[in-house]
Amino acid sequence: GQNIDQPTEMTATEGAIVQINCTYQTSGFNGLFWYQQHAGEAPTFLSYNVLDGLEEKGRFSSFLSRSKGYSYLLLKELQMKDSASYLCAVSTTDSWGKLQFGAGTQVVVTP
Amino acid sequence: DTAVSQTPKYLVTQMGNDKSIKCEQNLGHDTMYWYKQDSKKFLKIMFSYNNKELIINETVPNRFSPKSPDKAHLNLHINSLELGDSAVYFCASSQDDSGTGSSYEQYFGPGTRLTVT
């Protein structure tokens, strides 16, 4: 099975930067996803990493180190609308299509 | 245009009843999923279908029975509802990655909030 750990909650100020870490233990790693979920809504896809390195997409970037079983999601120029839960999810080759989700990190953006 | 839709959005019912949740996707995806998100917001996969064939069946009570009449629809029927079944159930779909070995992002429906009293 997979163990996926991420912090429960983080608070940051509008305009600041926040980094959400995710560590995982798995065999047959086949990619790591980040999803955003606002309260009462569905998760929406943010990023996908399968190779080591940084993927940048506007204000959001995601990093992966497969050897360390580590990823982070970087949110820059925080806006109030970024207040949400951020879910780290791992895909493996032995469970095709199945995503194992972490418990999510609640990010609170304050004025 | 809605990509993944679910009905109903809210479902309140009593213990022991049988209920169904429907899901449809218009993305042309071959794979569909059911997830359960509990009160602690932990999202856990229940089932996955690829081209109407069951491919993932997690440790879920057999009171839960998915049915896929075609690859655009995946319904979830729950028998003898229990208090612990109260949760938000999400349907999702993704492109078929069985032949490519790659993973693709999943698109989630709006969720069905089930409350069992």
Interface residues (C-beta under 8 A of the other chain):
Chain A: N30 G31 F33 Q37 E41 A42 P43 T44 F45 Y48 V50 S85 L87 S91 T93 S95 W96 G97 K98 L99 Q100 F101 A103 G104
Chain B: T31 Y33 K40 K41 F42 L43 K44 I45 S48 N50 I55 I56 F90 S94 D97 S98 G101 S102 S103 E105 Q106 Y107 F108 G109 P110 G111
